């Protein structure tokens, strides 16, 4: 599986972009920086976006990629997420107030976007990959994704603090090649992390121990808040028995 890091931070500056990843040049995971980080041709090549939840740093560039694709006459872009996430996008985002309803533009018969509701833990085929949404613990309904291709599976945590069901599913997932895992705040900000539904290095370590082979699992860390980048990296470097890598913009992995 081909993974490109478009955005991997928990905030934005000229050197940081919010969550967006692309698999096999066809499927995006979240949309925090799909247009700020992708050339127009790559935007038009996408077939679907897996939307973990409706917080702005994960959906913002759905607005501009819809606009760009409408102007280029692209096929409909599938937005896949839980029913609650899709309902939030319809009501609060593509609502003809905050942004045009691109599910009816240029016409209801030929829309720019199409919604695909995902039932938790029910596999769905999307652009040649098998996708399962797994509910995790955040401040609004949020899902992780387990994504399986011909060469194995990868997982994406979504925004989450300590959780349980995800690890049960991953322990039963054969040939798990890598895990994209959020960690947002340093240990000194544990109270804020708990209130906002995010990990610190200490809660990350405890959660990762729930996976049967955490020492071997390639764990790619994302969503660090820019102001805490150095501190979180130092604390994660001290964690023993885990295979952790902090993601950087523009990186490319074959998994």
C-alpha positions as protocol buffer text, in pm:
chain_id: "A"
residue {
  index: 1
  type: UNK
  ca { x: 0 y: 0 z: 0 }
}
residue {
  index: 2
  type: UNK
  ca { x: 128 y: 342 z: -98 }
}
residue {
  index: 3
  type: UNK
  ca { x: 96 y: 613 z: 170 }
}
residue {
  index: 4
  type: UNK
  ca { x: 167 y: 982 z: 120 }
}
residue {
  index: 5
  type: UNK
  ca { x: 175 y: 1228 z: 408 }
}
residue {
  index: 6
  type: UNK
  ca { x: -1 y: 1548 z: 303 }
}
residue {
  index: 7
  type: UNK
  ca { x: -70 y: 1687 z: 650 }
}
residue {
  index: 8
  type: UNK
  ca { x: 21 y: 1533 z: 985 }
}
residue {
  index: 9
  type: UNK
  ca { x: -2 y: 1800 z: 1256 }
}
residue {
  index: 10
  type: UNK
  ca { x: -254 y: 1897 z: 1520 }
}
residue {
  index: 11
  type: UNK
  ca { x: -246 y: 2263 z: 1412 }
}
residue {
  index: 12
  type: UNK
  ca { x: -138 y: 2488 z: 1131 }
}
residue {
  index: 13
  type: UNK
  ca { x: 152 y: 2725 z: 1068 }
}
residue {
  index: 14
  type: UNK
  ca { x: 351 y: 2789 z: 748 }
}
residue {
  index: 15
  type: UNK
  ca { x: 549 y: 2474 z: 839 }
}
residue {
  index: 16
  type: UNK
  ca { x: 264 y: 2257 z: 971 }
}
residue {
  index: 17
  type: UNK
  ca { x: -47 y: 2120 z: 798 }
}
residue {
  index: 18
  type: UNK
  ca { x: -347 y: 1946 z: 951 }
}
residue {
  index: 19
  type: UNK
  ca { x: -442 y: 1582 z: 898 }
}
residue {
  index: 20
  type: UNK
  ca { x: -459 y: 1448 z: 544 }
}
residue {
  index: 21
  type: UNK
  ca { x: -310 y: 1130 z: 399 }
}
residue {
  index: 22
  type: UNK
  ca { x: -343 y: 965 z: 58 }
}
residue {
  index: 23
  type: UNK
  ca { x: -341 y: 591 z: -17 }
}
residue {
  index: 24
  type: UNK
  ca { x: -252 y: 461 z: -364 }
}
residue {
  index: 25
  type: UNK
  ca { x: -315 y: 810 z: -507 }
}
residue {
  index: 26
  type: UNK
  ca { x: -688 y: 732 z: -494 }
}
residue {
  index: 27
  type: UNK
  ca { x: -817 y: 740 z: -136 }
}
residue {
  index: 28
  type: UNK
  ca { x: -761 y: 1022 z: 113 }
}
residue {
  index: 29
  type: UNK
  ca { x: -787 y: 981 z: 488 }
}
residue {
  index: 30
  type: UNK
  ca { x: -923 y: 1306 z: 630 }
}
residue {
  index: 31
  type: UNK
  ca { x: -908 y: 1640 z: 453 }
}
residue {
  index: 32
  type: UNK
  ca { x: -737 y: 1896 z: 673 }
}
residue {
  index: 33
  type: UNK
  ca { x: -493 y: 1994 z: 398 }
}
residue {
  index: 34
  type: UNK
  ca { x: -592 y: 1820 z: 75 }
}
residue {
  index: 35
  type: UNK
  ca { x: -588 y: 2135 z: -136 }
}
residue {
  index: 36
  type: UNK
  ca { x: -309 y: 2320 z: 44 }
}
residue {
  index: 37
  type: UNK
  ca { x: -89 y: 2011 z: 12 }
}
residue {
  index: 38
  type: UNK
  ca { x: -184 y: 1853 z: -321 }
}
residue {
  index: 39
  type: UNK
  ca { x: -143 y: 1973 z: -679 }
}
residue {
  index: 40
  type: UNK
  ca { x: -462 y: 2004 z: -880 }
}
residue {
  index: 41
  type: UNK
  ca { x: -398 y: 1689 z: -1083 }
}
residue {
  index: 42
  type: UNK
  ca { x: -362 y: 1483 z: -764 }
}
residue {
  index: 43
  type: UNK
  ca { x: -680 y: 1637 z: -622 }
}
residue {
  index: 44
  type: UNK
  ca { x: -869 y: 1532 z: -934 }
}
residue {
  index: 45
  type: UNK
  ca { x: -726 y: 1178 z: -920 }
}
residue {
  index: 46
  type: UNK
  ca { x: -887 y: 1105 z: -584 }
}
residue {
  index: 47
  type: UNK
  ca { x: -1191 y: 879 z: -576 }
}
residue {
  index: 48
  type: UNK
  ca { x: -1286 y: 898 z: -208 }
}
residue {
  index: 49
  type: UNK
  ca { x: -1214 y: 1064 z: 126 }
}
residue {
  index: 50
  type: UNK
  ca { x: -1249 y: 867 z: 450 }
}
residue {
  index: 51
  type: UNK
  ca { x: -1371 y: 1122 z: 706 }
}
residue {
  index: 52
  type: UNK
  ca { x: -1293 y: 1022 z: 1064 }
}
residue {
  index: 53
  type: UNK
  ca { x: -1505 y: 1295 z: 1223 }
}
residue {
  index: 54
  type: UNK
  ca { x: -1642 y: 1641 z: 1159 }
}
residue {
  index: 55
  type: UNK
  ca { x: -1393 y: 1864 z: 1341 }
}
residue {
  index: 56
  type: UNK
  ca { x: -1268 y: 2141 z: 1117 }
}
residue {
  index: 57
  type: UNK
  ca { x: -902 y: 2037 z: 1109 }
}
residue {
  index: 58
  type: UNK
  ca { x: -1008 y: 1708 z: 950 }
}
residue {
  index: 59
  type: UNK
  ca { x: -1269 y: 1835 z: 701 }
}
residue {
  index: 60
  type: UNK
  ca { x: -1168 y: 2191 z: 609 }
}
residue {
  index: 61
  type: UNK
  ca { x: -1032 y: 2123 z: 261 }
}
residue {
  index: 62
  type: UNK
  ca { x: -1341 y: 1927 z: 159 }
}
residue {
  index: 63
  type: UNK
  ca { x: -1475 y: 2272 z: 74 }
}
residue {
  index: 64
  type: UNK
  ca { x: -1197 y: 2370 z: -163 }
}
residue {
  index: 65
  type: UNK
  ca { x: -1144 y: 2028 z: -319 }
}
residue {
  index: 66
  type: UNK
  ca { x: -1515 y: 2015 z: -403 }
}
residue {
  index: 67
  type: UNK
  ca { x: -1489 y: 2358 z: -565 }
}
residue {
  index: 68
  type: UNK
  ca { x: -1178 y: 2261 z: -764 }
}
residue {
  index: 69
  type: UNK
  ca { x: -1323 y: 1932 z: -881 }
}
residue {
  index: 70
  type: UNK
  ca { x: -1652 y: 2093 z: -986 }
}
residue {
  index: 71
  type: UNK
  ca { x: -1464 y: 2338 z: -1207 }
}
residue {
  index: 72
  type: UNK
  ca { x: -1267 y: 2053 z: -1363 }
}
residue {
  index: 73
  type: UNK
  ca { x: -1566 y: 1831 z: -1435 }
}
residue {
  index: 74
  type: UNK
  ca { x: -1436 y: 1544 z: -1219 }
}
residue {
  index: 75
  type: UNK
  ca { x: -1642 y: 1237 z: -1132 }
}
residue {
  index: 76
  type: UNK
  ca { x: -1819 y: 1255 z: -794 }
}
residue {
  index: 77
  type: UNK
  ca { x: -1587 y: 1236 z: -493 }
}
residue {
  index: 78
  type: UNK
  ca { x: -1714 y: 987 z: -236 }
}
residue {
  index: 79
  type: UNK
  ca { x: -1715 y: 1114 z: 123 }
}
residue {
  index: 80
  type: UNK
  ca { x: -1726 y: 809 z: 350 }
}
residue {
  index: 81
  type: UNK
  ca { x: -1792 y: 835 z: 723 }
}
residue {
  index: 82
  type: UNK
  ca { x: -2037 y: 732 z: 991 }
}
residue {
  index: 83
  type: UNK
  ca { x: -2396 y: 850 z: 955 }
}
residue {
  index: 84
  type: UNK
  ca { x: -2349 y: 1103 z: 1234 }
}
residue {
  index: 85
  type: UNK
  ca { x: -2043 y: 1251 z: 1065 }
}
residue {
  index: 86
  type: UNK
  ca { x: -2218 y: 1273 z: 731 }
}
residue {
  index: 87
  type: UNK
  ca { x: -2523 y: 1434 z: 892 }
}
residue {
  index: 88
  type: UNK
  ca { x: -2294 y: 1700 z: 1044 }
}
residue {
  index: 89
  type: UNK
  ca { x: -2136 y: 1768 z: 704 }
}
residue {
  index: 90
  type: UNK
  ca { x: -2480 y: 1811 z: 548 }
}
residue {
  index: 91
  type: UNK
  ca { x: -2620 y: 2031 z: 825 }
}
residue {
  index: 92
  type: UNK
  ca { x: -2323 y: 2248 z: 915 }
}
residue {
  index: 93
  type: UNK
  ca { x: -2080 y: 2244 z: 622 }
}
residue {
  index: 94
  type: UNK
  ca { x: -2224 y: 2175 z: 276 }
}
residue {
  index: 95
  type: UNK
  ca { x: -2546 y: 2354 z: 374 }
}
residue {
  index: 96
  type: UNK
  ca { x: -2567 y: 2642 z: 120 }
}
residue {
  index: 97
  type: UNK
  ca { x: -2481 y: 2881 z: 403 }
}
residue {
  index: 98
  type: UNK
  ca { x: -2130 y: 2808 z: 521 }
}
residue {
  index: 99
  type: UNK
  ca { x: -2053 y: 2650 z: 181 }
}
residue {
  index: 100
  type: UNK
  ca { x: -2251 y: 2543 z: -127 }
}
residue {
  index: 101
  type: UNK
  ca { x: -2416 y: 2202 z: -129 }
}
residue {
  index: 102
  type: UNK
  ca { x: -2188 y: 2025 z: -374 }
}
residue {
  index: 103
  type: UNK
  ca { x: -2401 y: 1711 z: -353 }
}
residue {
  index: 104
  type: UNK
  ca { x: -2633 y: 1903 z: -590 }
}
residue {
  index: 105
  type: UNK
  ca { x: -2373 y: 2094 z: -793 }
}
residue {
  index: 106
  type: UNK
  ca { x: -2349 y: 2108 z: -1090 }
}
residue {
  index: 107
  type: UNK
  ca { x: -2676 y: 1912 z: -1075 }
}
residue {
  index: 108
  type: UNK
  ca { x: -2845 y: 1652 z: -852 }
}
residue {
  index: 109
  type: UNK
  ca { x: -2796 y: 1397 z: -1131 }
}
residue {
  index: 110
  type: UNK
  ca { x: -2423 y: 1476 z: -1165 }
}
residue {
  index: 111
  type: UNK
  ca { x: -2302 y: 1596 z: -825 }
}
residue {
  index: 112
  type: UNK
  ca { x: -1947 y: 1687 z: -724 }
}
residue {
  index: 113
  type: UNK
  ca { x: -1966 y: 1485 z: -401 }
}
residue {
  index: 114
  type: UNK
  ca { x: -2156 y: 1175 z: -293 }
}
residue {
  index: 115
  type: UNK
  ca { x: -2199 y: 1059 z: 65 }
}
residue {
  index: 116
  type: UNK
  ca { x: -2131 y: 700 z: 169 }
}
residue {
  index: 117
  type: UNK
  ca { x: -2248 y: 617 z: 524 }
}
residue {
  index: 118
  type: UNK
  ca { x: -2034 y: 359 z: 701 }
}
residue {
  index: 119
  type: UNK
  ca { x: -2179 y: 129 z: 964 }
}
residue {
  index: 120
  type: UNK
  ca { x: -1922 y: 63 z: 1238 }
}
residue {
  index: 121
  type: UNK
  ca { x: -1724 y: -256 z: 1180 }
}
residue {
  index: 122
  type: UNK
  ca { x: -1904 y: -343 z: 854 }
}
residue {
  index: 123
  type: UNK
  ca { x: -1650 y: -382 z: 570 }
}
residue {
  index: 124
  type: UNK
  ca { x: -1706 y: -171 z: 257 }
}
residue {
  index: 125
  type: UNK
  ca { x: -1514 y: -175 z: -71 }
}
residue {
  index: 126
  type: UNK
  ca { x: -1384 y: 170 z: -165 }
}
residue {
  index: 127
  type: UNK
  ca { x: -1153 y: 224 z: -464 }
}
residue {
  index: 128
  type: UNK
  ca { x: -1012 y: -126 z: -445 }
}
residue {
  index: 129
  type: UNK
  ca { x: -960 y: -125 z: -67 }
}
residue {
  index: 130
  type: UNK
  ca { x: -1168 y: -282 z: 210 }
}
residue {
  index: 131
  type: UNK
  ca { x: -1252 y: -26 z: 478 }
}
residue {
  index: 132
  type: UNK
  ca { x: -1393 y: -72 z: 828 }
}
residue {
  index: 133
  type: UNK
  ca { x: -1486 y: 215 z: 1059 }
}
residue {
  index: 134
  type: UNK
  ca { x: -1419 y: 148 z: 1429 }
}
residue {
  index: 135
  type: UNK
  ca { x: -1560 y: 390 z: 1688 }
}
residue {
  index: 136
  type: UNK
  ca { x: -1303 y: 551 z: 1920 }
}
residue {
  index: 137
  type: UNK
  ca { x: -1314 y: 796 z: 2213 }
}
residue {
  index: 138
  type: UNK
  ca { x: -1319 y: 1166 z: 2126 }
}
residue {
  index: 139
  type: UNK
  ca { x: -1540 y: 1465 z: 2206 }
}
residue {
  index: 140
  type: UNK
  ca { x: -1776 y: 1395 z: 1914 }
}
residue {
  index: 141
  type: UNK
  ca { x: -1844 y: 1070 z: 1729 }
}
residue {
  index: 142
  type: UNK
  ca { x: -1516 y: 969 z: 1570 }
}
residue {
  index: 143
  type: UNK
  ca { x: -1395 y: 655 z: 1401 }
}
residue {
  index: 144
  type: UNK
  ca { x: -1067 y: 489 z: 1332 }
}
residue {
  index: 145
  type: UNK
  ca { x: -1024 y: 308 z: 1003 }
}
residue {
  index: 146
  type: UNK
  ca { x: -887 y: -37 z: 929 }
}
residue {
  index: 147
  type: UNK
  ca { x: -795 y: -43 z: 561 }
}
residue {
  index: 148
  type: UNK
  ca { x: -708 y: -367 z: 387 }
}
residue {
  index: 149
  type: UNK
  ca { x: -546 y: -413 z: 47 }
}
residue {
  index: 150
  type: UNK
  ca { x: -394 y: -707 z: -137 }
}
residue {
  index: 151
  type: UNK
  ca { x: -64 y: -679 z: 53 }
}
residue {
  index: 152
  type: UNK
  ca { x: -202 y: -635 z: 405 }
}
residue {
  index: 153
  type: UNK
  ca { x: -376 y: -386 z: 628 }
}
residue {
  index: 154
  type: UNK
  ca { x: -305 y: -50 z: 788 }
}
residue {
  index: 155
  type: UNK
  ca { x: -496 y: 132 z: 1061 }
}
residue {
  index: 156
  type: UNK
  ca { x: -565 y: 500 z: 1125 }
}
residue {
  index: 157
  type: UNK
  ca { x: -660 y: 595 z: 1479 }
}
residue {
  index: 158
  type: UNK
  ca { x: -861 y: 911 z: 1416 }
}
residue {
  index: 159
  type: UNK
  ca { x: -859 y: 1162 z: 1699 }
}
residue {
  index: 160
  type: UNK
  ca { x: -881 y: 962 z: 2020 }
}
residue {
  index: 161
  type: UNK
  ca { x: -778 y: 926 z: 2377 }
}
residue {
  index: 162
  type: UNK
  ca { x: -756 y: 587 z: 2549 }
}
residue {
  index: 163
  type: UNK
  ca { x: -986 y: 341 z: 2378 }
}
residue {
  index: 164
  type: UNK
  ca { x: -1062 y: -32 z: 2385 }
}
residue {
  index: 165
  type: UNK
  ca { x: -1255 y: -170 z: 2090 }
}
residue {
  index: 166
  type: UNK
  ca { x: -999 y: -55 z: 1832 }
}
residue {
  index: 167
  type: UNK
  ca { x: -728 y: -271 z: 1989 }
}
residue {
  index: 168
  type: UNK
  ca { x: -956 y: -573 z: 2001 }
}
residue {
  index: 169
  type: UNK
  ca { x: -1020 y: -534 z: 1628 }
}
residue {
  index: 170
  type: UNK
  ca { x: -653 y: -482 z: 1549 }
}
residue {
  index: 171
  type: UNK
  ca { x: -551 y: -788 z: 1747 }
}
residue {
  index: 172
  type: UNK
  ca { x: -781 y: -988 z: 1522 }
}
residue {
  index: 173
  type: UNK
  ca { x: -661 y: -824 z: 1198 }
}
residue {
  index: 174
  type: UNK
  ca { x: -414 y: -1038 z: 1000 }
}
residue {
  index: 175
  type: UNK
  ca { x: -105 y: -884 z: 839 }
}
residue {
  index: 176
  type: UNK
  ca { x: -136 y: -541 z: 1000 }
}
residue {
  index: 177
  type: UNK
  ca { x: 153 y: -352 z: 842 }
}
residue {
  index: 178
  type: UNK
  ca { x: 135 y: -13 z: 1013 }
}
residue {
  index: 179
  type: UNK
  ca { x: -67 y: 209 z: 1244 }
}
residue {
  index: 180
  type: UNK
  ca { x: -114 y: 583 z: 1200 }
}
residue {
  index: 181
  type: UNK
  ca { x: -158 y: 689 z: 1561 }
}
residue {
  index: 182
  type: UNK
  ca { x: -247 y: 1024 z: 1709 }
}
residue {
  index: 183
  type: UNK
  ca { x: -58 y: 1190 z: 1992 }
}
residue {
  index: 184
  type: UNK
  ca { x: -130 y: 1557 z: 2053 }
}
residue {
  index: 185
  type: UNK
  ca { x: -4 y: 1695 z: 2385 }
}
residue {
  index: 186
  type: UNK
  ca { x: 294 y: 1644 z: 2619 }
}
residue {
  index: 187
  type: UNK
  ca { x: 245 y: 1470 z: 2952 }
}
residue {
  index: 188
  type: UNK
  ca { x: 239 y: 1806 z: 3129 }
}
residue {
  index: 189
  type: UNK
  ca { x: -86 y: 1884 z: 2944 }
}
residue {
  index: 190
  type: UNK
  ca { x: -262 y: 1562 z: 3047 }
}
residue {
  index: 191
  type: UNK
  ca { x: -568 y: 1745 z: 3183 }
}
residue {
  index: 192
  type: UNK
  ca { x: -621 y: 1929 z: 2854 }
}
residue {
  index: 193
  type: UNK
  ca { x: -561 y: 1610 z: 2659 }
}
residue {
  index: 194
  type: UNK
  ca { x: -825 y: 1425 z: 2859 }
}
residue {
  index: 195
  type: UNK
  ca { x: -1079 y: 1708 z: 2822 }
}
residue {
  index: 196
  type: UNK
  ca { x: -1023 y: 1729 z: 2447 }
}
residue {
  index: 197
  type: UNK
  ca { x: -1011 y: 1354 z: 2378 }
}
residue {
  index: 198
  type: UNK
  ca { x: -646 y: 1322 z: 2277 }
}
residue {
  index: 199
  type: UNK
  ca { x: -335 y: 1126 z: 2369 }
}
residue {
  index: 200
  type: UNK
  ca { x: -19 y: 1226 z: 2551 }
}
residue {
  index: 201
  type: UNK
  ca { x: 291 y: 1002 z: 2532 }
}
residue {
  index: 202
  type: UNK
  ca { x: 201 y: 838 z: 2863 }
}
residue {
  index: 203
  type: UNK
  ca { x: -153 y: 746 z: 2759 }
}
residue {
  index: 204
  type: UNK
  ca { x: -28 y: 648 z: 2414 }
}
residue {
  index: 205
  type: UNK
  ca { x: 213 y: 401 z: 2571 }
}
residue {
  index: 206
  type: UNK
  ca { x: -58 y: 246 z: 2789 }
}
residue {
  index: 207
  type: UNK
  ca { x: -293 y: 214 z: 2491 }
}
residue {
  index: 208
  type: UNK
  ca { x: -29 y: 66 z: 2261 }
}
residue {
  index: 209
  type: UNK
  ca { x: 35 y: -211 z: 2517 }
}
residue {
  index: 210
  type: UNK
  ca { x: -316 y: -338 z: 2437 }
}
residue {
  index: 211
  type: UNK
  ca { x: -188 y: -455 z: 2100 }
}
residue {
  index: 212
  type: UNK
  ca { x: -38 y: -804 z: 2112 }
}
residue {
  index: 213
  type: UNK
  ca { x: 275 y: -716 z: 1914 }
}
residue {
  index: 214
  type: UNK
  ca { x: 328 y: -348 z: 1985 }
}
residue {
  index: 215
  type: UNK
  ca { x: 707 y: -381 z: 1976 }
}
residue {
  index: 216
  type: UNK
  ca { x: 699 y: -482 z: 1609 }
}
residue {
  index: 217
  type: UNK
  ca { x: 408 y: -272 z: 1480 }
}
residue {
  index: 218
  type: UNK
  ca { x: 528 y: 24 z: 1274 }
}
residue {
  index: 219
  type: UNK
  ca { x: 350 y: 311 z: 1450 }
}
residue {
  index: 220
  type: UNK
  ca { x: 346 y: 641 z: 1261 }
}
residue {
  index: 221
  type: UNK
  ca { x: 267 y: 933 z: 1491 }
}
residue {
  index: 222
  type: UNK
  ca { x: 65 y: 1232 z: 1377 }
}
residue {
  index: 223
  type: UNK
  ca { x: -146 y: 1520 z: 1519 }
}
residue {
  index: 224
  type: UNK
  ca { x: 118 y: 1672 z: 1749 }
}
residue {
  index: 225
  type: UNK
  ca { x: 30 y: 2032 z: 1835 }
}
residue {
  index: 226
  type: UNK
  ca { x: 295 y: 2258 z: 1674 }
}
residue {
  index: 227
  type: UNK
  ca { x: 373 y: 2449 z: 1995 }
}
residue {
  index: 228
  type: UNK
  ca { x: 450 y: 2118 z: 2170 }
}
residue {
  index: 229
  type: UNK
  ca { x: 626 y: 1941 z: 1881 }
}
residue {
  index: 230
  type: UNK
  ca { x: 973 y: 1919 z: 2035 }
}
residue {
  index: 231
  type: UNK
  ca { x: 846 y: 1827 z: 2382 }
}
residue {
  index: 232
  type: UNK
  ca { x: 618 y: 1549 z: 2258 }
}
residue {
  index: 233
  type: UNK
  ca { x: 894 y: 1408 z: 2036 }
}
residue {
  index: 234
  type: UNK
  ca { x: 1135 y: 1397 z: 2331 }
}
residue {
  index: 235
  type: UNK
  ca { x: 882 y: 1218 z: 2549 }
}
residue {
  index: 236
  type: UNK
  ca { x: 793 y: 968 z: 2275 }
}
residue {
  index: 237
  type: UNK
  ca { x: 1163 y: 895 z: 2220 }
}
residue {
  index: 238
  type: UNK
  ca { x: 1185 y: 776 z: 2581 }
}
residue {
  index: 239
  type: UNK
  ca { x: 912 y: 513 z: 2539 }
}
residue {
  index: 240
  type: UNK
  ca { x: 1060 y: 164 z: 2537 }
}
residue {
  index: 241
  type: UNK
  ca { x: 943 y: -141 z: 2350 }
}
residue {
  index: 242
  type: UNK
  ca { x: 746 y: 49 z: 2087 }
}
residue {
  index: 243
  type: UNK
  ca { x: 825 y: 106 z: 1719 }
}
residue {
  index: 244
  type: UNK
  ca { x: 744 y: 478 z: 1688 }
}
residue {
  index: 245
  type: UNK
  ca { x: 813 y: 719 z: 1403 }
}
residue {
  index: 246
  type: UNK
  ca { x: 702 y: 1083 z: 1397 }
}
residue {
  index: 247
  type: UNK
  ca { x: 560 y: 1166 z: 1055 }
}
residue {
  index: 248
  type: UNK
  ca { x: 689 y: 1457 z: 845 }
}
residue {
  index: 249
  type: UNK
  ca { x: 522 y: 1647 z: 564 }
}
residue {
  index: 250
  type: UNK
  ca { x: 580 y: 1501 z: 223 }
}
residue {
  index: 251
  type: UNK
  ca { x: 694 y: 1159 z: 337 }
}
residue {
  index: 252
  type: UNK
  ca { x: 614 y: 857 z: 120 }
}
residue {
  index: 253
  type: UNK
  ca { x: 580 y: 500 z: 253 }
}
residue {
  index: 254
  type: UNK
  ca { x: 530 y: 168 z: 79 }
}
residue {
  index: 255
  type: UNK
  ca { x: 357 y: -50 z: 339 }
}
